[in-house]
Amino acid sequence: MSREYSGKKVVIWPAYIDASLTRSKGRKIPMKYAVKNPRIEELLEAARKLGLNPIVEEMAYPKFWWRYKERVIIDKVERKKDLLIKISTIIKEERERKRARRHTSISSKSM
């Protein structure tokens, strides 16, 4: 990230909120907030919902260059950890909403 963004933007890698990773492998938030295998599209949508003006950049995550090929850059409006928790919470809510819709549609088809 260029110096012009210093203090104004935050880089978010999917690994930062990935429940399948340990803290030493790159997760930055507590396990209770983390989501399993977050996708870049989910990060992007959650950041949009928070009004953080997300931008996707193609770049490999240094620790897992073969696994994470993109990152999201967002506006820094509060501490990075707090932003990660909010993004992760939105992703969890969206996944739960989709699961509930699928479950409802499957139930209605079987009747």
Backbone as numpy.savetxt, mean C-alpha at the origin, in Angstrom:
# Nx Ny Nz CAx CAy CAz Cx Cy Cz
14.65 9.34 -5.56 13.80 10.50 -5.56 14.71 11.73 -5.56
14.34 12.71 -6.31 15.21 13.87 -6.45 15.16 14.76 -5.21
16.15 15.61 -5.09 16.24 16.50 -3.93 15.13 17.54 -3.90
14.55 17.85 -5.04 13.48 18.85 -5.06 12.26 18.38 -4.27
12.11 17.08 -4.09 10.99 16.53 -3.33 11.30 16.40 -1.85
12.52 16.59 -1.46 12.95 16.37 -0.08 12.05 17.10 0.91
11.46 16.33 1.82 10.59 16.88 2.83 9.16 17.12 2.37
8.90 17.00 1.08 7.57 17.27 0.53 6.86 16.00 0.09
7.63 14.98 -0.26 7.08 13.72 -0.78 7.60 12.56 0.04
6.89 11.43 -0.07 7.27 10.20 0.63 7.22 9.06 -0.38
8.21 8.18 -0.34 8.24 7.00 -1.19 7.58 5.84 -0.44
6.65 5.17 -1.11 5.97 4.01 -0.53 6.24 2.79 -1.42
6.93 1.83 -0.86 7.13 0.54 -1.54 6.09 -0.43 -0.99
5.58 -1.34 -1.80 4.64 -2.35 -1.28 5.20 -3.12 -0.07
6.49 -3.33 -0.05 7.12 -4.07 1.05 6.88 -3.40 2.41
6.69 -2.10 2.42 6.51 -1.37 3.68 5.27 -1.79 4.45
4.26 -2.29 3.73 3.01 -2.68 4.40 2.69 -4.16 4.21
3.64 -4.94 3.72 3.42 -6.36 3.40 3.51 -7.24 4.65
2.39 -7.88 4.99 2.32 -8.74 6.18 3.17 -10.00 6.05
3.54 -10.36 4.85 4.36 -11.57 4.67 5.84 -11.30 4.93
6.19 -10.05 5.20 7.59 -9.70 5.47 7.78 -9.35 6.94
8.98 -9.60 7.42 9.34 -9.19 8.78 9.82 -7.74 8.73
9.99 -7.16 9.88 10.52 -5.79 9.94 11.92 -5.73 9.33
12.73 -6.74 9.59 14.10 -6.73 9.06 14.13 -6.90 7.54
13.07 -7.43 6.97 12.98 -7.60 5.52 12.35 -6.39 4.82
11.84 -5.43 5.62 11.34 -4.22 4.98 9.99 -3.69 5.44
9.22 -4.49 6.18 7.92 -3.99 6.65 8.15 -2.87 7.65
7.38 -1.80 7.56 7.59 -0.64 8.42 6.46 -0.38 9.41
5.40 -1.13 9.32 4.26 -0.91 10.23 3.99 -2.19 11.03
3.29 -2.06 12.16 2.97 -3.26 12.95 2.15 -4.27 12.16
2.31 -5.53 12.49 1.64 -6.61 11.78 0.12 -6.45 11.77
-0.46 -5.90 12.84 -1.91 -5.78 12.90 -2.45 -4.83 11.83
-1.63 -3.95 11.29 -2.06 -3.04 10.23 -1.66 -3.52 8.84
-0.69 -4.39 8.76 -0.13 -4.83 7.48 -1.12 -5.67 6.68
-0.94 -5.69 5.36 -1.76 -6.50 4.46 -0.87 -7.47 3.71
-1.42 -8.61 3.38 -0.63 -9.63 2.69 -0.56 -9.32 1.20
0.64 -9.29 0.68 0.90 -9.09 -0.75 0.16 -7.89 -1.35
0.44 -6.69 -0.86 -0.24 -5.52 -1.44 0.20 -5.28 -2.88
-0.75 -4.90 -3.70 -0.45 -4.62 -5.12 -0.29 -3.11 -5.30
0.48 -2.73 -6.27 0.74 -1.31 -6.52 -0.57 -0.57 -6.84
-1.51 -1.24 -7.49 -2.80 -0.63 -7.80 -3.57 -0.29 -6.53
-3.47 -1.18 -5.54 -4.14 -0.94 -4.26 -3.52 0.26 -3.53
-2.19 0.34 -3.56 -1.51 1.48 -2.95 -1.93 2.78 -3.63
-1.98 2.74 -4.93 -2.34 3.92 -5.72 -3.76 4.38 -5.40
-4.70 3.45 -5.36 -6.09 3.78 -5.09 -6.27 4.32 -3.66
-5.61 3.70 -2.70 -5.70 4.16 -1.31 -5.13 5.57 -1.17
-4.01 5.83 -1.82 -3.40 7.16 -1.76 -4.31 8.20 -2.43
-4.97 7.80 -3.50 -5.93 8.72 -4.16 -7.08 9.06 -3.22
-7.59 8.05 -2.53 -8.70 8.28 -1.59 -8.31 9.23 -0.48
-7.04 9.22 -0.10 -6.55 10.11 0.94 -6.15 11.48 0.39
-6.23 11.65 -0.92 -5.88 12.93 -1.54 -4.39 13.24 -1.51
-3.56 12.21 -1.67 -2.11 12.36 -1.55 -1.37 12.51 -2.88
-2.09 12.72 -3.96 -1.50 12.93 -5.30 -0.43 11.89 -5.64
-0.81 10.61 -5.70 0.18 9.55 -5.93 0.72 9.54 -7.36
1.98 9.16 -7.46 2.66 8.98 -8.74 3.35 7.62 -8.68
3.17 6.80 -9.70 3.83 5.49 -9.75 5.14 5.64 -10.52
6.21 5.11 -9.95 7.51 5.10 -10.60 7.97 3.66 -10.77
8.51 3.36 -11.91 9.09 2.03 -12.13 10.51 2.05 -11.61
10.73 1.25 -10.59 12.04 1.15 -9.97 12.04 -0.08 -9.09
13.14 -0.79 -9.05 13.21 -2.02 -8.26 13.55 -1.71 -6.81
12.85 -2.41 -5.89 13.11 -2.28 -4.46 14.46 -2.95 -4.19
15.40 -2.24 -3.58 16.75 -2.78 -3.40 16.85 -4.15 -2.74
16.09 -4.40 -1.66 16.20 -5.69 -0.98 15.60 -6.84 -1.79
14.54 -6.55 -2.53 13.86 -7.58 -3.32 13.67 -7.08 -4.74
14.73 -6.84 -5.46 14.66 -6.25 -6.79 13.85 -7.10 -7.77
13.75 -8.39 -7.52 13.02 -9.28 -8.41 11.52 -9.31 -8.09
11.12 -8.82 -6.92 9.74 -8.92 -6.48 8.95 -7.62 -6.64
9.53 -6.51 -6.21 8.84 -5.22 -6.26 9.48 -4.36 -7.34
8.73 -4.07 -8.39 9.27 -3.33 -9.52 8.76 -1.90 -9.61
7.83 -1.54 -8.74 7.28 -0.19 -8.77 7.13 0.35 -7.35
7.09 1.66 -7.27 6.86 2.34 -6.00 5.90 3.49 -6.24
5.31 3.99 -5.17 4.38 5.11 -5.25 4.99 6.28 -4.48
4.95 7.45 -5.08 5.41 8.65 -4.41 4.18 9.49 -4.09
4.07 9.90 -2.81 2.89 10.65 -2.37 3.32 11.93 -1.65
2.35 12.83 -1.48 2.60 14.06 -0.71 2.82 13.71 0.75
3.76 14.39 1.38 4.00 14.19 2.81 3.15 15.19 3.57
2.06 14.68 4.17 1.17 15.55 4.94 1.25 15.25 6.43
1.89 14.14 6.77 2.12 13.76 8.16 3.24 12.73 8.20
3.50 12.15 9.37 4.59 11.17 9.48 4.38 10.00 8.51
5.47 9.50 7.99 5.42 8.40 7.03 4.70 7.18 7.60
5.03 6.83 8.84 4.41 5.65 9.46 2.89 5.82 9.53
2.42 7.01 9.88 0.98 7.26 9.95 0.33 7.14 8.58
1.01 7.63 7.55 0.49 7.50 6.18 0.41 6.03 5.77
1.44 5.26 6.11 1.45 3.83 5.77 0.29 3.10 6.45
0.03 3.42 7.70 -1.07 2.78 8.42 -2.41 3.14 7.79
-2.59 4.40 7.42 -3.85 4.82 6.78 -4.04 4.13 5.44
-2.98 4.06 4.64 -3.07 3.39 3.33 -3.39 1.92 3.51
-2.70 1.27 4.44 -2.93 -0.14 4.71 -4.36 -0.40 5.18
-4.87 0.47 6.03 -6.23 0.33 6.54 -7.25 0.43 5.40
-7.04 1.35 4.49 -7.95 1.49 3.35 -7.90 0.24 2.47
-6.70 -0.29 2.25 -6.57 -1.51 1.44 -7.31 -2.66 2.11
-7.17 -2.81 3.42 -7.88 -3.87 4.15 -9.38 -3.71 4.01
-9.87 -2.48 4.15 -11.31 -2.23 4.03 -11.82 -2.55 2.64
-11.07 -2.17 1.62 -11.46 -2.46 0.24 -11.49 -3.97 -0.02
-10.49 -4.67 0.47 -10.47 -6.13 0.29 -11.65 -6.79 0.98
-11.96 -6.32 2.18 -13.10 -6.87 2.92 -14.41 -6.58 2.18
-14.54 -5.38 1.65 -15.73 -5.00 0.89 -15.89 -5.89 -0.34
-14.80 -6.15 -1.03 -14.85 -7.03 -2.22 -15.22 -8.46 -1.83
-14.65 -8.94 -0.72 -14.98 -10.28 -0.24 -16.45 -10.39 0.10
-16.98 -9.38 0.75 -18.39 -9.38 1.14 -19.28 -9.38 -0.10
-18.92 -8.60 -1.12 -19.69 -8.57 -2.37 -19.67 -9.93 -3.05
-18.49 -10.55 -3.11 -18.38 -11.87 -3.73 -19.21 -12.89 -2.98
-19.15 -12.83 -1.66 -19.89 -13.78 -0.83 -21.39 -13.58 -1.04
-21.83 -12.34 -1.12 -23.25 -12.03 -1.34 -23.71 -12.53 -2.70
-22.89 -12.29 -3.73 -23.28 -12.71 -5.08 -23.29 -14.24 -5.22
-22.37 -14.91 -4.52 -22.34 -16.38 -4.57 -23.57 -16.93 -3.85
-23.92 -16.33 -2.71 -25.09 -16.78 -1.94 -26.36 -16.60 -2.73
-26.49 -15.48 -3.43 -27.71 -15.21 -4.18 -27.81 -16.12 -5.41
-26.69 -16.54 -5.96 -26.72 -17.44 -7.13 -27.13 -18.86 -6.72
-26.81 -19.26 -5.52 -27.11 -20.63 -5.09 -28.56 -20.80 -4.64
-29.30 -19.69 -4.51 -30.71 -19.79 -4.08 -31.62 -20.04 -5.22
